[in-house]
């Protein structure tokens, strides 16, 4: 590759990083600004270090309670969806039947159906089950995910067939092969899928807004919206501080799992 082509690639990556990170920087910079400078450009680009906005925002709502709600809902949803995805992907790859490809096609078809089109029937089911304003209403409908199944199927198919043959020779059954061989070799892929599922749950807004009526079970996104609806006018500096509070846990989670995400992209699922 020539130096000119490499330079163009680096310039493209730098511009992409700036475009991606600029909104995040703007939120955190505005949260540390005074109200006067926040409404000017480029005044908010260089924050003045005003931390009083965070004190005001923290006192506007029970953020810690909303945070624990979102964490609990996100972790429970991720574990359930990951479990169902692993079992479904294993069955499609290692226990194939005559209808396996059709089942996989149906799972992929669910990815093309907007959630808004099934919002009403799912809502009626939750209401008839008596799950309104509960954690179950926010967890159970998302306990299966078509994209997770599709991704894990691709990674499992990339595992060498020799591993399966060696396991059969050693007398390892399906459960033993899944937990002792497949799962350890799919750690990067499982980490990536887990991050995807957790972020999907964390950023969920419309569904929790419909099925919850009180702050006792509401996640942090709905709590932030309730704060906005009750605020007398919009103080953008305080609003940015509240948005930063809801963003920080996700950023920390991504930093922790960054290595696993990179490995899932650069490898095909084989350890080492």
KALINZI-V943978 format. One record per helix or strand. SS is the DSSP state (~ for helix, > for strand). FROM is the first residue (numbers start at 1). LEN is the number of residues. If there is no record, write none. Layout:
BEGIN
{{SS;FROM;LEN} {SS;FROM;LEN}}
END
This chain:
BEGIN
{{~;3;29} {~;35;4} {~;43;3} {~;52;7} {~;63;32} {~;100;11} {~;115;14} {~;135;8} {~;146;13} {~;161;9} {~;174;12} {~;187;16} {~;206;6} {~;220;11} {~;236;31}}
END
